[in-house]
Amino acid sequence: MYSKKNIIVGKNKLILINFIIFIIFNNLVLADNLEGKITHIKVLDKISSKNQLIKLKNGEEIRHKDLLLKSMKCKNSEFDDNPEITAYIQVKDLMSNNKDDVFVFNGWMFSSSPSIKPFDHPVYDILLVKCY
């Protein structure tokens, strides 16, 4: 009878260990889904009033007219009710004569509040759209 009691406790421990592994694995998968590899930004030409959707792979530079765009990292929010997309973006103006300024914009961009740290350029405006 003593051995039956140990067998039942052993089965319960096994179920508990499997449950804990399942929870940890699900949290890791959800964390991977929040961070994306491709950033979608919209570039608005203020002079012609035309906008273009640009897809940036993280770490890759793309030239768009007079700008050199690079997305370092993008992330989706954990909450579904008010989704927030954040991305670390670097922008160089290739037509600038001032070589001391490396970047026109270098920082985090937020989809819901682009005015927190705005991209300030006389010709172009950049908005964060998606992160995959």
Secondary structure as GFF3:
##gff-version 3
##sequence-region A 1 132
A	DSSP	alpha_helix	2	34	.	.	.	ID=ss1
A	DSSP	beta_strand	35	36	.	.	.	ID=ss2
A	DSSP	beta_strand	38	45	.	.	.	ID=ss3
A	DSSP	beta_strand	50	57	.	.	.	ID=ss4
A	DSSP	beta_strand	61	64	.	.	.	ID=ss5
A	DSSP	beta_strand	67	76	.	.	.	ID=ss6
A	DSSP	beta_strand	85	93	.	.	.	ID=ss7
A	DSSP	beta_strand	105	110	.	.	.	ID=ss8
A	DSSP	beta_strand	124	131	.	.	.	ID=ss9
###
